Amino acid sequence: MLMMSLRRMFGARRIPASTFAAARSAIPPRRFTGDPIFRMRSWPDLPEAGRTAEIYRMLSVMSSQPSSRRWLVERSGIAPRRLDRLLAQLVREGAVEVIDPASFLAQDAATA
């Protein structure tokens, strides 16, 4: 009601078409790498050989946020094969959960 009164009082004018390009989202589209994501469920009981600074650093990060295999390889300082063996051991023990990012793509497609 207020808007109608204001339009009558000031005269309704048509707003000219914008000369600006169509607005685009500032958020870049997500890219799915297919790289598995690991999320810590519980702190593992490591053998003596597994108690290194690199492994403790990696586990500390994983305890606060899910981490992709690529991220872990790039930043943990652990050789990729050794990292894969460690992650497989942690998954078998139930200390780490594996998340498939492709499942998010399927969910997005289903909701679109």
Z-matrix of the N, CA and C atoms (Angstrom, degrees):
N
C 1 1.428
C 2 1.533 1 110.95
N 3 1.303 2 116.29 1 -42.41
C 4 1.451 3 121.43 2 179.31
C 5 1.529 4 110.81 3 -61.76
N 6 1.308 5 117.00 4 -41.24
C 7 1.457 6 120.60 5 -179.39
C 8 1.529 7 111.07 6 -63.62
N 9 1.329 8 116.34 7 -40.29
C 10 1.464 9 119.32 8 178.77
C 11 1.527 10 110.56 9 -63.26
N 12 1.315 11 117.36 10 -41.52
C 13 1.472 12 121.48 11 179.06
C 14 1.520 13 110.70 12 -63.92
N 15 1.303 14 116.76 13 -42.75
C 16 1.458 15 120.35 14 179.41
C 17 1.526 16 111.08 15 -64.73
N 18 1.322 17 116.63 16 -39.95
C 19 1.467 18 119.91 17 178.64
C 20 1.524 19 110.92 18 -62.94
N 21 1.342 20 116.06 19 -41.89
C 22 1.470 21 119.04 20 178.97
C 23 1.528 22 110.91 21 -65.09
N 24 1.340 23 115.50 22 -40.50
C 25 1.449 24 120.24 23 -176.39
C 26 1.537 25 111.18 24 -69.03
N 27 1.307 26 118.80 25 -43.79
C 28 1.464 27 121.73 26 -175.79
C 29 1.525 28 112.81 27 -99.87
N 30 1.292 29 116.85 28 -3.09
C 31 1.459 30 119.87 29 -179.76
C 32 1.517 31 110.58 30 80.68
N 33 1.280 32 115.25 31 123.87
C 34 1.467 33 119.83 32 -179.33
C 35 1.514 34 108.83 33 -77.73
N 36 1.311 35 115.88 34 124.01
C 37 1.453 36 120.97 35 177.01
C 38 1.514 37 109.12 36 -117.76
N 39 1.281 38 114.39 37 149.12
C 40 1.456 39 118.79 38 176.88
C 41 1.524 40 108.42 39 -79.57
N 42 1.290 41 116.02 40 139.41
C 43 1.461 42 121.21 41 178.02
C 44 1.521 43 107.20 42 -86.44
N 45 1.325 44 118.17 43 124.95
C 46 1.458 45 119.46 44 -179.60
C 47 1.538 46 111.31 45 -64.39
N 48 1.317 47 114.69 46 153.87
C 49 1.463 48 119.62 47 178.29
C 50 1.520 49 109.09 48 -63.05
N 51 1.301 50 115.15 49 144.21
C 52 1.457 51 120.79 50 -178.11
C 53 1.520 52 110.95 51 -72.95
N 54 1.320 53 115.53 52 143.79
C 55 1.469 54 120.53 53 176.21
C 56 1.519 55 110.72 54 -93.27
N 57 1.342 56 116.93 55 -2.27
C 58 1.457 57 120.74 56 179.61
C 59 1.515 58 110.08 57 -79.06
N 60 1.338 59 115.76 58 151.67
C 61 1.471 60 120.80 59 176.28
C 62 1.526 61 108.39 60 -67.32
N 63 1.295 62 115.15 61 158.28
C 64 1.467 63 120.04 62 179.81
C 65 1.527 64 109.84 63 -56.35
N 66 1.303 65 115.14 64 140.38
C 67 1.462 66 120.21 65 -179.88
C 68 1.517 67 110.18 66 -67.48
N 69 1.299 68 115.60 67 142.38
C 70 1.457 69 121.40 68 177.44
C 71 1.511 70 108.56 69 -121.00
N 72 1.314 71 114.63 70 152.65
C 73 1.451 72 119.80 71 179.25
C 74 1.519 73 109.77 72 -65.53
N 75 1.319 74 116.13 73 138.09
C 76 1.459 75 120.70 74 176.97
C 77 1.517 76 111.01 75 -77.84
N 78 1.309 77 116.86 76 -13.75
C 79 1.457 78 121.27 77 -179.30
C 80 1.527 79 108.22 78 -87.62
N 81 1.330 80 117.72 79 121.83
C 82 1.461 81 118.62 80 -179.41
C 83 1.529 82 110.38 81 -68.17
N 84 1.322 83 117.92 82 150.84
C 85 1.463 84 119.33 83 178.70
C 86 1.522 85 110.30 84 -63.01
N 87 1.345 86 115.80 85 145.15
C 88 1.464 87 119.59 86 -179.91
C 89 1.517 88 109.91 87 -72.24
N 90 1.309 89 114.85 88 139.76
C 91 1.449 90 120.45 89 175.20
C 92 1.521 91 107.60 90 -111.88
N 93 1.305 92 115.83 91 127.17
C 94 1.452 93 120.40 92 -178.91
C 95 1.510 94 108.92 93 -99.96
N 96 1.307 95 115.55 94 124.18
C 97 1.449 96 120.80 95 -175.88
C 98 1.520 97 112.40 96 -92.83
N 99 1.303 98 117.87 97 -16.49
C 100 1.453 99 119.82 98 -173.94
C 101 1.520 100 110.70 99 78.59
N 102 1.318 101 116.96 100 2.87
C 103 1.453 102 123.07 101 -179.93
C 104 1.528 103 108.70 102 -76.03
N 105 1.334 104 119.11 103 124.94
C 106 1.463 105 119.30 104 -178.34
C 107 1.525 106 111.95 105 -63.98
N 108 1.317 107 114.61 106 149.83
C 109 1.460 108 121.95 107 178.61
C 110 1.520 109 107.29 108 -111.60
N 111 1.316 110 116.13 109 135.81
C 112 1.462 111 121.65 110 -178.10
C 113 1.515 112 109.57 111 -113.95
N 114 1.334 113 114.54 112 132.15
C 115 1.465 114 120.15 113 179.45
C 116 1.521 115 108.54 114 -125.34
N 117 1.310 116 116.01 115 128.07
C 118 1.459 117 121.99 116 -179.03
C 119 1.522 118 109.99 117 -70.97
N 120 1.317 119 116.53 118 129.11
C 121 1.461 120 121.56 119 177.11
C 122 1.525 121 110.83 120 -101.36
N 123 1.333 122 115.99 121 -37.23
C 124 1.466 123 121.03 122 177.30
C 125 1.527 124 108.40 123 -154.14
N 126 1.321 125 115.18 124 155.56
C 127 1.460 126 118.91 125 -178.85
C 128 1.526 127 108.44 126 -72.97
N 129 1.356 128 118.36 127 127.55
C 130 1.462 129 120.87 128 -176.46
C 131 1.525 130 112.27 129 -78.69
N 132 1.323 131 114.93 130 158.27
C 133 1.448 132 121.94 131 173.58
C 134 1.520 133 106.73 132 -92.61
N 135 1.317 134 117.49 133 101.67
C 136 1.455 135 122.25 134 -173.52
C 137 1.526 136 111.46 135 -85.01
N 138 1.342 137 116.28 136 143.37
C 139 1.466 138 118.77 137 172.14
C 140 1.526 139 109.55 138 -70.07
N 141 1.296 140 116.88 139 166.76
C 142 1.468 141 121.71 140 -177.70
C 143 1.530 142 111.34 141 -55.13
N 144 1.334 143 117.99 142 -41.92
C 145 1.469 144 121.69 143 -178.18
C 146 1.534 145 111.46 144 -67.23
N 147 1.321 146 118.24 145 -22.08
C 148 1.451 147 121.51 146 -178.14
C 149 1.512 148 114.46 147 -91.45
N 150 1.307 149 116.95 148 3.48
C 151 1.463 150 120.02 149 -178.01
C 152 1.522 151 110.29 150 -95.83
N 153 1.333 152 114.30 151 72.42
C 154 1.460 153 120.21 152 179.75
C 155 1.526 154 108.92 153 -115.53
N 156 1.321 155 115.36 154 163.57
C 157 1.460 156 119.97 155 -179.62
C 158 1.525 157 111.08 156 -61.58
N 159 1.351 158 117.52 157 -40.55
C 160 1.462 159 120.86 158 -178.86
C 161 1.533 160 110.94 159 -61.98
N 162 1.315 161 116.12 160 -44.03
C 163 1.466 162 119.95 161 -178.12
C 164 1.524 163 110.32 162 -69.28
N 165 1.329 164 117.15 163 -42.98
C 166 1.472 165 118.95 164 178.19
C 167 1.530 166 111.25 165 -62.64
N 168 1.347 167 117.39 166 -38.95
C 169 1.464 168 120.49 167 176.99
C 170 1.527 169 110.84 168 -61.76
N 171 1.342 170 115.93 169 -46.11
C 172 1.456 171 121.02 170 -179.79
C 173 1.527 172 110.98 171 -61.81
N 174 1.327 173 116.69 172 -45.89
C 175 1.457 174 120.58 173 -179.92
C 176 1.525 175 111.54 174 -65.54
N 177 1.317 176 116.61 175 -34.45
C 178 1.463 177 119.99 176 178.13
C 179 1.521 178 110.72 177 -63.57
N 180 1.334 179 117.15 178 -44.41
C 181 1.464 180 120.65 179 178.02
C 182 1.519 181 109.74 180 -63.94
N 183 1.337 182 117.06 181 -45.22
C 184 1.465 183 120.80 182 -178.31
C 185 1.528 184 112.21 183 -64.88
N 186 1.319 185 117.30 184 -24.50
C 187 1.466 186 119.72 185 179.43
C 188 1.526 187 111.62 186 -75.33
N 189 1.345 188 116.97 187 -19.72
C 190 1.462 189 119.31 188 -179.47
C 191 1.528 190 113.38 189 -105.34
N 192 1.351 191 117.77 190 -19.30
C 193 1.461 192 119.72 191 -179.92
C 194 1.522 193 109.96 192 -157.43
N 195 1.325 194 118.13 193 145.63
C 196 1.466 195 120.05 194 173.53
C 197 1.522 196 109.28 195 -63.05
N 198 1.333 197 116.35 196 144.04
C 199 1.464 198 120.43 197 -176.40
C 200 1.516 199 110.14 198 -133.68
N 201 1.320 200 116.52 199 139.47
C 202 1.461 201 120.21 200 178.24
C 203 1.524 202 109.73 201 -79.82
N 204 1.331 203 115.01 202 159.01
C 205 1.463 204 119.86 203 178.36
C 206 1.524 205 109.60 204 -60.64
N 207 1.323 206 117.31 205 -42.61
C 208 1.468 207 121.37 206 -179.64
C 209 1.520 208 110.47 207 -58.28
N 210 1.329 209 117.27 208 -45.06
C 211 1.455 210 121.15 209 -179.64
C 212 1.527 211 109.95 210 -62.39
N 213 1.347 212 115.79 211 -43.08
C 214 1.460 213 119.86 212 -179.30
C 215 1.527 214 111.41 213 -64.13
N 216 1.330 215 117.62 214 -41.36
C 217 1.465 216 121.08 215 178.99
C 218 1.525 217 110.27 216 -63.08
N 219 1.330 218 116.33 217 -44.32
C 220 1.469 219 120.55 218 -176.29
C 221 1.523 220 113.45 219 -69.47
N 222 1.321 221 117.96 220 -32.85
C 223 1.459 222 119.38 221 -170.66
C 224 1.518 223 116.45 222 -114.83
N 225 1.321 224 118.45 223 -10.75
C 226 1.456 225 118.72 224 -175.60
C 227 1.518 226 113.42 225 -84.80
N 228 1.333 227 116.95 226 -25.00
C 229 1.463 228 119.29 227 -177.29
C 230 1.524 229 112.13 228 81.04
N 231 1.322 230 117.49 229 9.31
C 232 1.462 231 122.19 230 178.89
C 233 1.528 232 107.69 231 -99.12
N 234 1.334 233 116.22 232 137.68
C 235 1.468 234 120.74 233 178.89
C 236 1.529 235 109.42 234 -59.48
N 237 1.339 236 118.03 235 142.04
C 238 1.468 237 121.08 236 -175.68
C 239 1.530 238 114.47 237 -54.14
N 240 1.339 239 118.23 238 -43.43
C 241 1.479 240 119.26 239 179.68
C 242 1.524 241 111.63 240 -65.69
N 243 1.315 242 115.85 241 -41.32
C 244 1.473 243 119.66 242 178.40
C 245 1.528 244 110.35 243 -64.95
N 246 1.323 245 116.22 244 -40.35
C 247 1.458 246 120.84 245 177.92
C 248 1.525 247 110.63 246 -62.59
N 249 1.343 248 117.27 247 -43.38
C 250 1.467 249 120.62 248 178.44
C 251 1.522 250 111.65 249 -61.12
N 252 1.335 251 116.93 250 -42.06
C 253 1.482 252 119.76 251 177.91
C 254 1.523 253 110.83 252 -63.57
N 255 1.336 254 116.30 253 -42.79
C 256 1.459 255 120.73 254 179.95
C 257 1.528 256 110.78 255 -63.80
N 258 1.328 257 116.92 256 -45.86
C 259 1.467 258 119.95 257 179.96
C 260 1.527 259 111.22 258 -63.67
N 261 1.342 260 117.16 259 -40.78
C 262 1.469 261 120.41 260 177.69
C 263 1.519 262 110.61 261 -61.16
N 264 1.331 263 116.85 262 -41.16
C 265 1.468 264 121.11 263 178.37
C 266 1.532 265 110.34 264 -63.79
N 267 1.322 266 117.23 265 -44.00
C 268 1.463 267 121.35 266 -179.34
C 269 1.527 268 111.39 267 -65.54
N 270 1.328 269 116.92 268 -36.37
C 271 1.472 270 120.46 269 177.53
C 272 1.519 271 110.02 270 -67.61
N 273 1.355 272 117.23 271 -43.90
C 274 1.480 273 120.65 272 178.07
C 275 1.525 274 111.79 273 -58.94
N 276 1.327 275 116.06 274 -38.82
C 277 1.468 276 121.03 275 -179.74
C 278 1.526 277 112.33 276 -74.70
N 279 1.332 278 117.57 277 -13.91
C 280 1.460 279 121.06 278 -178.29
C 281 1.515 280 113.59 279 83.14
N 282 1.343 281 116.63 280 11.26
C 283 1.462 282 120.08 281 -179.94
C 284 1.526 283 111.61 282 -80.85
N 285 1.340 284 116.31 283 -22.16
C 286 1.462 285 121.45 284 -176.66
C 287 1.517 286 109.05 285 -130.08
N 288 1.325 287 115.49 286 138.91
C 289 1.464 288 122.59 287 176.56
C 290 1.525 289 108.30 288 -103.82
N 291 1.332 290 116.69 289 139.67
C 292 1.462 291 121.51 290 178.13
C 293 1.522 292 108.46 291 -100.58
N 294 1.329 293 116.11 292 129.82
C 295 1.463 294 122.23 293 179.10
C 296 1.524 295 107.56 294 -115.47
N 297 1.319 296 116.86 295 130.14
C 298 1.463 297 122.00 296 178.76
C 299 1.521 298 108.60 297 -94.07
N 300 1.342 299 118.69 298 114.66
C 301 1.467 300 120.04 299 -178.34
C 302 1.529 301 112.91 300 -64.73
N 303 1.320 302 118.38 301 -19.69
C 304 1.468 303 120.75 302 177.77
C 305 1.522 304 110.65 303 -64.20
N 306 1.328 305 117.55 304 -25.83
C 307 1.459 306 120.00 305 178.43
C 308 1.532 307 110.86 306 -65.69
N 309 1.333 308 118.10 307 -30.48
C 310 1.457 309 121.07 308 177.31
C 311 1.528 310 110.45 309 -68.59
N 312 1.332 311 115.60 310 -37.44
C 313 1.459 312 119.98 311 177.90
C 314 1.523 313 110.32 312 -63.42
N 315 1.323 314 116.78 313 -41.72
C 316 1.462 315 120.75 314 178.62
C 317 1.527 316 110.52 315 -64.27
N 318 1.336 317 117.81 316 -40.08
C 319 1.455 318 121.41 317 178.88
C 320 1.527 319 110.58 318 -65.22
N 321 1.341 320 117.70 319 -41.44
C 322 1.462 321 121.45 320 178.71
C 323 1.527 322 110.83 321 -63.59
N 324 1.326 323 116.45 322 -40.76
C 325 1.463 324 119.91 323 179.86
C 326 1.523 325 111.52 324 -66.83
N 327 1.325 326 116.20 325 -34.97
C 328 1.465 327 120.05 326 -179.69
C 329 1.525 328 111.60 327 -71.08
N 330 1.337 329 117.92 328 -31.32
C 331 1.455 330 120.57 329 -178.00
C 332 1.520 331 112.45 330 -88.18
N 333 1.330 332 116.82 331 -14.10
C 334 1.480 333 119.74 332 -177.97
C 335 1.500 334 111.65 333 -77.97
